[in-house]
Amino acid sequence: MLTCLGLGSGQFIWLLNDDDAISHNAVAVILSAIRLYPSMPLLWARAASPSLSKPLFLDSTCRSSWTEMNGDSFLTSIAEWITFCPSIIVRRQNVSIPILEPYLGSLLIPTALTLHALAQENKALVSDDPLVFPQEGEIGRYDVFSVFTHSIRRVCAPFQHRPFSPLSLEQVYKSCYIRVIGDRIYNWPLSMYSSWNLMRYGLRYMQFYRMYLPAMLRRFWRSRHFSLKRITPSF
């Protein structure tokens, strides 16, 4: 991803994953926004719900209306979607590869890029209609429980009070913890490190006690029971 950012030569760079689709008029809508706001550091293409019909979404025509937001309004509105790479359209002069390198290993380079671009001028332009159609990825490719607890806080930490408020960042943390993890708590690989991060960052949220802790205990019991069955000799 850093290599792609470094090779970008246009005024703006749009990062797209290989498994996500865009509305058929998305490029025209984005170009019209760039013409109206050529100095905007960050444009954000809203994403549709993965549950929507893909053919219907791709054939639909999106409006070309956008809303300008300050940093706190942006974080509150976008919340957990701040980790979604294909929504990012960033002005190239606001991209700094050396500033992003310390975030390698967090799996949240797109989030760091968004926050750095947003913090420079404390404003962003957000599409009123969804322009990107996300696809559900494969299960278990990364430690989702640690990324959306420990890593998201690590990436956001340098931006406390600069210029974002703790309340808006807390909205990001809470949405990641409740919405992203809640969809995966029963079926994604769960390690001891993942469990520690779920507990460490979730004690303040009722979701941990009502849903995550019981799910973790059930999963631990099932894995222990399965292991005992495998080592018990049969006669």
Buried (B, 14 or more C-beta within 10 A) or exposed (E): EBEEBEEBEEEBBBBBBEEBBBBEBBEEBBEBBBEEBEEBBBBBBBBBEEEEEEEEBBEBEBEBEBEEBBBBBBBBBBBBBBBBBBBBBBBEEBBEEEEBEEBEEBBBBBBBBBBBBBBBBBBBBBBEBBBBBBEEEEEEEEBBBBBBBBBBBBBBEBBEEEEBBEEBBBBBBBBBBBBBBEEBBEEBBBEEEBBBBBBEBBEEBEBBEEBBBEBBEEBEEEEEEEEEEEEEEEE
